[in-house]
Amino acid sequence: MKSGLPLILSVLFLAAGLGVIIGYCHGSANFNAAYPFAGSMLHIDMSTSGPGVLGGLLCIAIGVLLLLWAFITAVVGQIARWIGSNDDRPTERLLE
């Protein structure tokens, strides 16, 4: 099984969902860096309203489902390749 297409689609949907959420976002961000790293702080206050909420969350949900599909197809493809491999082939051929 090939997992290339679901992986590409999942990345596109995740990027589109985050882009829509951030595009409709109105908020602030604050970053404070200090020498003892325990004193460093990052604070992000995001608020999204309008169609960006539902559209962004829907795109992210579809992207996560496609990412799971790509992961499952990659695992099944590797297991099928591992089970179907012949041990009499040279090592170089197995690594291709």
C-alpha positions as CSV (number, residue, x, y, z in Angstrom):
1,M,0.0,0.0,0.0
2,K,1.2,3.5,-0.8
3,S,0.8,6.2,1.8
4,G,2.1,9.1,-0.2
5,L,-1.3,10.6,-1.3
6,P,-3.0,10.4,2.1
7,L,0.1,11.9,3.7
8,I,0.2,14.9,1.3
9,L,-3.5,15.5,1.6
10,S,-3.3,15.3,5.4
11,V,-0.5,17.9,5.5
12,L,-2.5,20.2,3.1
13,F,-5.7,19.9,5.2
14,L,-3.8,20.5,8.5
15,A,-2.1,23.5,7.0
16,A,-5.4,24.8,5.6
17,G,-7.1,24.4,9.0
18,L,-4.4,26.1,10.9
19,G,-4.3,28.9,8.3
20,V,-8.0,29.5,8.5
21,I,-7.9,29.5,12.3
22,I,-5.0,31.9,12.4
23,G,-6.4,34.0,9.6
24,Y,-9.6,34.7,11.6
25,C,-7.7,35.0,14.8
26,H,-7.5,38.2,16.8
27,G,-5.4,38.1,19.9
28,S,-1.9,38.7,21.2
29,A,1.3,36.9,21.8
30,N,4.0,37.6,24.4
31,F,7.5,36.1,24.6
32,N,9.8,36.8,27.5
33,A,13.4,35.4,27.5
34,A,15.5,35.4,30.7
35,Y,18.9,34.1,31.6
36,P,17.8,31.4,34.0
37,F,15.7,29.5,31.5
38,A,13.2,28.7,34.1
39,G,12.2,32.3,34.0
40,S,11.5,32.3,30.2
41,M,7.8,32.4,29.3
42,L,5.6,32.2,26.2
43,H,2.0,33.4,26.4
44,I,-0.3,33.2,23.4
45,D,-3.9,34.5,23.7
46,M,-5.9,33.5,20.6
47,S,-9.5,34.1,19.9
48,T,-11.1,33.0,16.7
49,S,-14.6,33.8,15.6
50,G,-16.8,33.4,12.6
51,P,-16.5,30.8,9.9
52,G,-12.9,30.2,10.8
53,V,-13.9,28.2,13.9
54,L,-15.9,25.5,12.2
55,G,-14.0,25.5,8.9
56,G,-10.7,25.4,10.6
57,L,-11.7,22.6,13.0
58,L,-13.3,20.6,10.2
59,C,-10.1,20.9,8.1
60,I,-8.0,19.8,11.0
61,A,-10.2,16.9,11.8
62,I,-10.1,15.7,8.2
63,G,-6.3,16.2,8.2
64,V,-5.9,14.1,11.3
65,L,-8.1,11.3,9.9
66,L,-6.0,11.3,6.7
67,L,-2.8,11.3,8.7
68,L,-4.1,8.2,10.6
69,W,-5.0,6.6,7.3
70,A,-1.5,7.3,5.9
71,F,0.1,5.8,9.0
72,I,-2.0,2.7,8.8
73,T,-1.3,2.2,5.1
74,A,2.5,2.7,5.7
75,V,2.5,0.2,8.5
76,V,0.5,-2.4,6.5
77,G,2.7,-1.8,3.5
78,Q,5.9,-2.4,5.5
79,I,4.5,-5.5,7.1
80,A,3.4,-6.8,3.7
81,R,6.8,-6.0,2.3
82,W,8.5,-7.7,5.2
83,I,6.4,-10.9,5.0
84,G,6.7,-11.1,1.2
85,S,10.4,-10.6,1.0
86,N,12.7,-13.4,-0.1
87,D,15.7,-14.1,2.0
88,D,17.8,-15.3,-1.0
89,R,18.1,-11.8,-2.4
90,P,21.3,-9.8,-1.6
91,T,21.2,-7.2,1.2
92,E,21.6,-4.3,-1.3
93,R,18.3,-5.3,-3.0
94,L,16.4,-5.4,0.3
95,L,17.5,-1.9,1.2
96,E,16.3,-0.3,-2.1
